[in-house]
């Protein structure tokens, strides 16, 4: 079996003879090829695609690390519900081609066509217990669910409809919670690439004796009614560790 990274690269790089533009070139998904990308995505697992998105970004020299937190929900009667992880942030390396990585990762957000989502909803309705409604209500439910699921990547919409178990036909709130949790990692990756890497931390150094004297002079001037011991303690607190940035200040002689 090919590695996930190879699979996604192959799928997004096949020639598109309708437009003359290869899938995956700068991550472009046109109207002509979006259904092909969506069809490929719908045959994958969301967790695999989250990993593939990281791998794809790495192929552009950009490192991504998604940060997660656990969620431990409880039911209306205090019973414990299944725990799950949600993405809360993403760290990004400063090197690499961020623009190309961002364009490629947007491919992983391609939604399925409405008709395909409606088909998945119909299949779910056959295997789940649900109350019987009139034909208008049934049709309206399918349209509303499909239009909302079209906000999510094709693999995630299909996964929550056909690859998870429900005793009763799920409410939209239930589906939305699952879609949001599964889409979170990709959204965090894209947001990090749009924002760009954080500026590097400035190099810090301990204060010089001149800087200590200058800051002590400022403290003495600002707090003349405090005792000398308190002002000295304030200086020691402010100047703990490597607290200074930039070049050392020179030329200060203290109070004349």
C-alpha positions as CSV (number, residue, x, y, z in Angstrom):
1,X,0.0,0.0,0.0
2,X,1.3,3.5,-0.9
3,X,1.9,5.9,2.0
4,X,-0.9,8.4,2.6
5,X,1.2,11.3,1.3
6,X,1.8,9.5,-2.0
7,X,-1.9,8.7,-2.3
8,X,-3.0,12.3,-1.9
9,X,-0.3,13.6,-4.2
10,X,-1.3,11.2,-6.9
11,X,-5.0,11.9,-6.5
12,X,-4.5,15.7,-6.7
13,X,-1.9,15.6,-9.5
14,X,-3.7,13.7,-12.3
15,X,-4.1,15.8,-15.5
16,X,-7.4,17.6,-15.9
17,X,-8.0,17.5,-19.6
18,X,-11.1,19.8,-19.4
19,X,-9.1,22.8,-18.1
20,X,-5.5,21.9,-19.0
21,X,-4.6,22.5,-15.3
22,X,-3.3,19.6,-13.2
23,X,-5.1,18.9,-9.9
24,X,-3.0,20.1,-7.1
25,X,-1.0,22.7,-9.0
26,X,-0.9,25.4,-6.3
27,X,-3.8,23.5,-4.8
28,X,-6.3,24.8,-7.4
29,X,-9.7,23.2,-7.3
30,X,-11.8,24.5,-10.2
31,X,-15.5,23.8,-10.9
32,X,-14.5,21.3,-13.5
33,X,-12.4,19.2,-11.2
34,X,-13.9,19.8,-7.7
35,X,-16.2,16.8,-8.1
36,X,-13.3,14.5,-8.9
37,X,-11.4,15.7,-5.8
38,X,-14.6,15.4,-3.7
39,X,-15.2,11.9,-5.0
40,X,-11.6,10.9,-4.1
41,X,-12.0,12.4,-0.6
42,X,-15.3,10.6,0.0
43,X,-13.5,7.3,-0.3
44,X,-11.0,8.2,2.4
45,X,-11.2,8.3,6.2
46,X,-11.1,11.7,7.9
47,X,-8.2,10.8,10.3
48,X,-6.1,9.6,7.3
49,X,-6.9,12.9,5.5
50,X,-5.8,15.0,8.5
51,X,-2.5,13.2,8.5
52,X,-2.2,13.5,4.7
53,X,-2.8,17.2,5.0
54,X,0.3,17.5,7.3
55,X,2.3,15.3,4.9
56,X,1.3,17.4,1.9
57,X,2.3,20.5,3.7
58,X,5.6,18.9,4.5
59,X,6.2,18.2,0.8
60,X,6.4,22.0,0.5
61,X,8.9,22.2,3.3
62,X,6.3,23.5,5.9
63,X,6.0,21.7,9.2
64,X,2.6,21.7,10.9
65,X,1.8,20.4,14.4
66,X,-1.8,20.4,15.5
67,X,-2.5,20.8,19.2
68,X,-5.4,18.9,20.7
69,X,-7.4,18.9,24.0
70,X,-9.7,16.3,25.4
71,X,-13.4,16.8,25.8
72,X,-15.4,14.7,28.4
73,X,-19.1,15.5,28.0
74,X,-21.9,14.3,30.2
75,X,-25.5,13.6,29.4
76,X,-28.7,15.3,30.8
77,X,-28.8,12.9,33.7
78,X,-25.1,13.3,34.6
79,X,-24.1,10.1,32.7
80,X,-20.7,10.1,31.0
81,X,-20.7,10.3,27.3
82,X,-17.8,9.2,25.0
83,X,-14.8,11.5,25.3
84,X,-13.2,12.9,22.2
85,X,-10.3,15.2,21.1
86,X,-10.6,18.6,19.5
87,X,-8.0,20.7,17.7
88,X,-7.3,23.9,19.6
89,X,-4.3,25.3,17.7
90,X,-1.6,24.6,15.2
91,X,2.1,25.4,15.2
92,X,3.8,26.1,11.9
93,X,7.5,26.2,10.9
94,X,8.9,29.4,9.5
95,X,10.6,27.7,6.6
96,X,9.1,26.3,3.3
97,X,6.6,27.5,0.7
98,X,3.6,28.6,2.9
99,X,1.6,29.9,-0.1
100,X,1.8,26.6,-2.0
101,X,1.1,24.6,1.2
102,X,-2.0,26.7,2.0
103,X,-3.4,26.3,-1.6
104,X,-2.9,22.5,-1.4
105,X,-4.5,22.2,2.0
106,X,-7.6,24.0,0.8
107,X,-8.2,21.0,-1.5
108,X,-8.8,18.9,1.7
109,X,-11.9,21.1,2.4
110,X,-13.6,20.3,-0.9
111,X,-17.3,19.5,-0.2
112,X,-19.3,16.7,-1.9
113,X,-22.0,17.7,-4.4
114,X,-25.4,18.2,-3.0
115,X,-26.8,15.2,-4.9
116,X,-24.2,12.9,-3.4
117,X,-24.9,14.2,0.2
118,X,-28.6,13.7,-0.4
119,X,-27.9,10.1,-1.4
120,X,-25.9,9.5,1.8
121,X,-28.8,10.9,3.9
122,X,-31.3,8.7,2.1
123,X,-29.1,5.7,2.9
124,X,-28.9,6.7,6.5
125,X,-32.7,7.1,6.8
126,X,-33.1,3.5,5.7
127,X,-31.0,2.0,8.5
128,X,-32.0,4.4,11.3
129,X,-35.3,4.4,13.3
130,X,-37.1,7.7,12.9
131,X,-40.6,9.1,13.1
132,X,-42.7,9.0,10.0
133,X,-43.3,12.4,8.4
134,X,-45.3,13.5,5.4
135,X,-43.4,13.6,2.1
136,X,-42.9,17.4,2.2
137,X,-41.3,17.2,5.7
138,X,-39.0,14.3,4.5
139,X,-37.9,16.2,1.5
140,X,-37.3,19.4,3.5
141,X,-35.2,17.5,6.0
142,X,-33.0,16.1,3.3
143,X,-32.5,19.5,1.7
144,X,-31.7,21.2,5.0
145,X,-29.3,18.5,6.2
146,X,-27.6,18.4,2.8
147,X,-27.1,22.1,2.5
148,X,-25.5,22.2,6.0
149,X,-23.3,19.2,5.4
150,X,-22.1,20.9,2.2
151,X,-20.1,23.2,4.5
152,X,-17.8,20.3,5.4
153,X,-15.2,18.2,3.4
154,X,-16.6,15.3,1.5
155,X,-14.9,12.6,3.5
156,X,-16.2,14.1,6.8
157,X,-19.8,14.4,5.6
158,X,-19.9,10.8,4.4
159,X,-18.2,9.6,7.5
160,X,-20.7,11.1,10.0
161,X,-23.6,9.8,7.9
162,X,-22.5,6.3,6.9
163,X,-19.6,5.3,9.1
164,X,-20.9,6.0,12.6
165,X,-23.7,4.3,14.5
166,X,-27.0,5.8,15.4
167,X,-29.9,4.2,17.1
168,X,-32.3,6.9,15.9
169,X,-31.9,9.3,13.0
170,X,-29.5,12.0,14.3
171,X,-30.5,15.5,15.0
172,X,-28.6,18.3,13.2
173,X,-26.9,19.3,16.4
174,X,-25.5,15.8,16.8
175,X,-24.2,15.7,13.2
176,X,-22.8,19.3,13.5
177,X,-20.8,18.5,16.7
178,X,-19.2,15.5,15.0
179,X,-18.5,17.4,11.8
180,X,-16.9,20.3,13.7
181,X,-14.6,18.0,15.7
182,X,-13.4,16.2,12.6
183,X,-12.9,19.3,10.5
184,X,-11.1,21.2,13.3
185,X,-7.6,20.0,12.6
186,X,-7.8,21.1,8.9
187,X,-9.2,24.5,9.8
188,X,-6.5,25.0,12.4
189,X,-3.8,24.1,9.8
190,X,-5.3,26.5,7.2
191,X,-5.6,29.3,9.8
192,X,-2.0,28.8,10.8
193,X,-0.8,29.0,7.2
194,X,-3.0,32.1,6.5
195,X,-1.6,33.8,9.6
196,X,2.0,32.7,9.0
197,X,4.6,31.7,11.5
198,X,4.9,33.5,14.8
199,X,7.9,35.9,14.9
200,X,10.9,34.4,16.7
201,X,11.3,35.1,20.4
202,X,13.8,38.0,20.9
203,X,17.1,36.9,22.4
204,X,17.3,37.9,26.0
205,X,20.3,38.6,28.3
206,X,20.9,39.6,31.9
207,X,20.9,43.3,32.7
208,X,24.2,45.2,33.0
209,X,25.2,47.1,36.1
210,X,24.4,50.4,34.2
211,X,20.9,49.2,33.4
212,X,20.3,48.1,37.0
213,X,21.3,51.5,38.2
214,X,19.1,53.3,35.7
215,X,16.0,51.2,36.6
216,X,16.7,51.6,40.3
217,X,16.8,55.4,39.7
218,X,13.4,55.2,38.0
219,X,11.9,53.1,40.8
220,X,13.3,55.6,43.4
221,X,11.8,58.5,41.5
222,X,8.4,56.8,41.1
223,X,8.1,55.5,44.7
224,X,9.8,58.0,46.9
225,X,7.6,57.1,49.9
226,X,8.6,53.5,49.9
227,X,11.6,52.3,52.0
228,X,14.9,51.7,50.4
229,X,14.5,48.0,51.1
230,X,11.2,47.8,49.3
231,X,12.6,49.7,46.3
232,X,15.5,47.4,46.1
233,X,13.2,44.4,46.4
234,X,11.2,45.8,43.5
235,X,14.3,46.1,41.4
236,X,15.3,42.5,42.2
237,X,11.8,41.3,41.1
238,X,11.8,43.2,37.9
239,X,15.3,42.1,36.9
240,X,15.0,38.3,37.5
241,X,16.8,36.1,35.0
242,X,17.5,37.1,31.4
243,X,15.0,39.9,31.2
244,X,16.6,42.4,28.8
245,X,16.6,42.5,25.0
246,X,18.6,44.5,22.5
247,X,22.1,45.9,23.0
248,X,23.2,47.0,26.5
249,X,22.5,50.6,27.4
250,X,25.7,52.6,27.9
251,X,26.5,56.1,29.1
252,X,24.3,56.1,32.2
253,X,26.0,57.4,35.3
254,X,23.1,57.4,37.7
255,X,22.1,60.4,39.8
256,X,24.7,63.2,40.0
